[in-house]
Amino acid sequence: MGENILIVHGGGPTSVINASLYGAVKEAKKYKEIEHIYAAKNGTGGLMREELIELENVPDEKLELLLNTPGSAIGTSRDQIEQAEYDRMIEVLLKKNIKYVLFNGGNGSMDTCGKLYKNCQARGLDIRVMGIPKTHDNDIAITDHSPGYGSIARYMAQSVKEVAADVKGLPIHVVVVEALGRNAGWTTAASALADDGDGVGPDLIYLPERPFDEEKFLDDVKKLLEKKSGIVVVASEGLRDKDGKPIVEPIFQVGRATYFGDVSQHLANLVIKKLGYKARGEKPGLVGRAAAHEQSPVDREEAVLAGKMACEAIMNGESGKMVAFERVSTEPYVMKPFLVDIDKVMMYERTMPDEFINEEGNGVTEAFKEWCRPLIGGELPKMISFN
C-alpha cells in the first residue's frame, strides 16, 4: 500500500486559497510514493467523517481552473476542535494510511495544525504536518504577509476608489464603507491605496488597533464637511470603544467566529442624527474576499508557491512548520519564502504596527502604503474628473 497525503482547508476562504491547493496538488503529483492525494471535504469535520475527495486523477486542465476560482473548491469549516476530535482525526489518518497532512488556513487553522502535530508526536507516529498560511485579515504572525491579503487589499483599494469617484460626481452625502477584519486593520488600511495621486480615495480610515471615539469621529467628519460636501469613510467591522466593547453588538458569536453588527450603517446613522447630514453605509463583506476578478497576480503566484513549498518540505522530512514570507526588498519587490516553527504562529494575532497608523488615528502613513503597494499586483486603473 502506498503512502497518502491529505489537504485540509480551514476558516474563511479567500480568492486565492484554491491557488495554494493547486500548488500543493501539482507538487504532490511528482512523488511516486504517494498513491492518493486526498482533500478533506468541508474541513476537519469531513476528515472525522472520513469524507475524503480524491484529487490524484484530476486532469491538469481542471486543476488550472483552481487558479481563478474563489471560495474553497474542497470545502472549509470553522469546527470547534477539542482533544476527542484530535483523537478521531488521528484514527482516520492511520486508517487511510495518510502520512502527510497540509493545513491551509489562518490563525485558528495553524493552531489546529500545531496541535495535531503535537498529538502525533506524543504518540510516536510518523505523520508529518505542515501549515500553509491563508487569510484576508493578514493577521498571522512572523510572515511579512499571508496569501489572500494582496487580493482583498486590491479589491478594497479599487472599490473605495470607485465609491470615491461616485461621491465626487454627486457630493451630497457621507458614505461609510465597512471592511472585514476582526482585530487587525490590514484590510481596512488597504483602502488608502485608492488615492494614487489623483485625490480620489478615502477621507478617513478607522482601524480596530485604535479605540473608537464617537465624538472624535463626528468632529473629524464635521471638519471635512466644512471643506467638501461629500466624503468617504472606511471603517473596520471590529471597531471597539476605549473599554474594548464593540461599537455595534455582534449579531452572533461562537468562539472566534464572529458575525459583526452593521458598523457602516451605525456610523452613517450617527452622522444623520448628530450632524443632520445625509449618509449611507456600504458593506461589501464576503463580496470582497470572493472577488476573483480583483485577484492580485502577486498574491496568486505566492499562494501557489506556498502550497508547492509546503508539499515539497513535508515530502523532504519537515514537519510542525508553516510556510512564511520574508520581505527582502520593497522597491523592487523581492520576497523570500522560508519555514517557521508552527509554535511561533499558533494563535498569535498580528495587528497593524504603530508606524503604519497616523497620529490622529483616522488614517494610515506613507510607510504603510509603501509596504502594501507591491502586494496588490500593479497600479489601479487611472480615473479622471473635470469637476
Secondary structure as GFF3:
##gff-version 3
##sequence-region A 1 387
A	DSSP	beta_strand	3	9	.	.	.	ID=ss1
A	DSSP	alpha_helix	17	28	.	.	.	ID=ss2
A	DSSP	beta_strand	34	40	.	.	.	ID=ss3
A	DSSP	alpha_helix	43	48	.	.	.	ID=ss4
A	DSSP	beta_strand	52	54	.	.	.	ID=ss5
A	DSSP	alpha_helix	60	63	.	.	.	ID=ss6
A	DSSP	three_ten_helix	64	68	.	.	.	ID=ss7
A	DSSP	alpha_helix	83	95	.	.	.	ID=ss8
A	DSSP	beta_strand	98	105	.	.	.	ID=ss9
A	DSSP	alpha_helix	107	122	.	.	.	ID=ss10
A	DSSP	beta_strand	128	133	.	.	.	ID=ss11
A	DSSP	alpha_helix	149	169	.	.	.	ID=ss12
A	DSSP	beta_strand	174	179	.	.	.	ID=ss13
A	DSSP	alpha_helix	186	189	.	.	.	ID=ss14
A	DSSP	three_ten_helix	190	194	.	.	.	ID=ss15
A	DSSP	beta_strand	204	206	.	.	.	ID=ss16
A	DSSP	alpha_helix	214	225	.	.	.	ID=ss17
A	DSSP	beta_strand	231	236	.	.	.	ID=ss18
A	DSSP	beta_strand	252	254	.	.	.	ID=ss19
A	DSSP	beta_strand	257	259	.	.	.	ID=ss20
A	DSSP	alpha_helix	263	270	.	.	.	ID=ss21
A	DSSP	pi_helix	271	275	.	.	.	ID=ss22
A	DSSP	beta_strand	279	282	.	.	.	ID=ss23
A	DSSP	alpha_helix	286	289	.	.	.	ID=ss24
A	DSSP	three_ten_helix	292	294	.	.	.	ID=ss25
A	DSSP	alpha_helix	297	315	.	.	.	ID=ss26
A	DSSP	beta_strand	321	329	.	.	.	ID=ss27
A	DSSP	beta_strand	334	341	.	.	.	ID=ss28
A	DSSP	three_ten_helix	342	344	.	.	.	ID=ss29
A	DSSP	three_ten_helix	354	356	.	.	.	ID=ss30
A	DSSP	alpha_helix	366	372	.	.	.	ID=ss31
A	DSSP	three_ten_helix	373	376	.	.	.	ID=ss32
###
